[in-house]
Amino acid sequence: MCSCISHSFSLKKVRPMQTKKAQKNHKTKIIVVINQKGGPGKTTLSFHLAHAGIKNEHSKVLCLDFDSQGNLSQYLTDDLDVIAKTDGGVGSLFEGAVPHPSKTTHPQIDLLHGHRELDRYDSDQAAEDRAYSQEMPEMLRSLGYDYIVIDTPPAVGLRHLAPLFWADLAVIPLEPAVSGITGFQNVLRAIDESISALNPKLKWVGVMNRANMRVKSHREKDAWMRETYGDKILATFTTRTGVADAMEESPARPVWAHRGAPKELREQWRDICTQIIEK
């Protein structure tokens, strides 16, 4: 089911670790949500992981929206036009500028927003050099957040792969379909063939999403994933309107804060998202 990854890396781009700075900022956990297939629920999961990171009144979470569609930014700001703001935002990371996260409509969650011109960085050599320098993850950890949650685009490129170099944990949501499983496996191949040499401490978990267990093919693919990858497949989320309803409120909210959602659904999403950020 896997297809080859054409994007390659150069190990010489990684600069030596600055030990003292890394130790000083070790408390920040970086989580990237990724799949090489569009539509498995990356943005929804990123949104919920950010809220799961708010453990107490002192918690601080930063979201990085690398998808040029900017849906995570829209949900966090309640502003459909945020993607038209093409200066600053998450692009500042690739430009070597000091990032200035903005507040959102969600207390304790800040944002480096995505916008419709992010694609330009995928073919920018200077941006690639910055992304794969050791200074990038160290700079992110120096910003003072407890968690940094990164939403990525499905297309292979700098914004898709570089966050794997920065992250502590990759979360791979997938749907119970051949295309979803292929996208999942392609991420694993990228980690094995390229990223593991750059970031050997990277861990990963998978989450089956939008599964209708009354459908035979969904049951079979869910069972195959669990048989193949074991407990690395952390959970199976079924197709439930309560999650979509919560996200489409104004402002958006995690499903566990949506009174119209069934209790078991609220508890499952809260429990699984909490498990993920504590991995």
Helices and strands as residue ranges (DSSP letters): G 11-13, H 19-24, E 29-33, H 42-52, E 61-65, H 71-77, G 80-84, G 89-91, H 92-95, E 102-103, E 109-112, G 118-123, H 125-131, H 135-141, E 147-151, H 158-166, E 169-174, H 178-190, I 191-195, H 196-198, E 203-211, H 216-229, G 230-232, E 233-238, H 241-247, G 255-257, H 263-277
